[in-house]
Amino acid sequence: KATVSVLNWRRGCARVQGPDHPQAMDLILSQFNLDSPLPTFFEMRAQEELMPILGGAFRYGLTVTAQRVIPLSKVLPWADEMFALLWAGMDYKFLTAIDSTFSEHFYGLTRVVAPPNADINKDLEDGKVQMYPRLTKKDRVLSVLASVLLPYLKHRLSELMRKIREDEEQPEESRVYRAAWCRAFAKVYPWLHFLLEGATLVYWLRYLFEAPWWSGFLQSRRILLRRLEMSDYTALQSSKHITFLERTGQVILWMIVVFRVLEWWNSTETSRQDDVGTTGDPTDPTALIPPPPPPPEIAHLAGEDSTLCPLCRHTITNPTLNAASGLVYCYPCIHQHVEGASEDPVTKQHTTLYHLRRIYETSA
């Protein structure tokens, strides 16, 4: 039988010995140990994905609210920038108070700086990592830039690349991204993306094999992430910032719950609308849908930019499909027009509010 020994711990790695359990099992067991000062790979990935999830919830909540409060639709194109500012301010507040970002504190982690001549592996075994110094002001500012600005730029570049690829499928005369820099960017971006993702993968694999650094930025600043201990929690309770931090965490968690309820409500509403006939009683789900009339001639729209709203002639925000005509408009534009005229503004087909279908884009 295999025997488990805890005599030699490195980042809490359990040594499994026996003829049927090679040393490669060390890698697996090290990722389920909770006695190590350093978090496991799964903890690091979980805290890293928390803020992007909150960002998606923020954009979804803002979109749903804009459907009820029409003036908010004007700020929808700036949703990413708004969330990035909120994210940066919150992370800097947490880093200043307790040396951890919101997501790191949520998972019980904090940041420390390894001295230049420190033997990190030996200090991990001796439990000296807890005595490493706190972050400097420069470390905090750079940490905010690395955790907020870099993901924001990565998301924006990915969106730009997606738009350029979609624009290439349009006729030459209707293309928007025809400048030379767009063609150069389309050639350079795949290689840049490959290098960034490749470097990230290398650091993840190294972390799995017991390297202490999670990313190139953390290694360049010699910043380690370690678990909070009871002494850390005791010190936090006496901090003057703890009330604000606890309330912030509670508000964000409630925001997630509210957004999930809104998502369920809207999916239920959409499902109900799908069962409603175009001429019958809206409350009767058994109303039959009559065959649609032949489509009118809309040749004058051929070759136009599909990203522009046929009503306001600006870039579509909060896209909404008119199921009666198959055309996509801004939600405020088509909602106000149908409420007043009960017809599609382009095809003149009879249209009710039950024909309007909101289109939700998945985030990259």
Summary of the structure (lengths in Angstrom):
residues: 364
radius of gyration: 27.0
end to end distance: 48.2
largest distance: 80.3
contacts: 972
relative contact order: 0.10
helix: 57%
strand: 9%
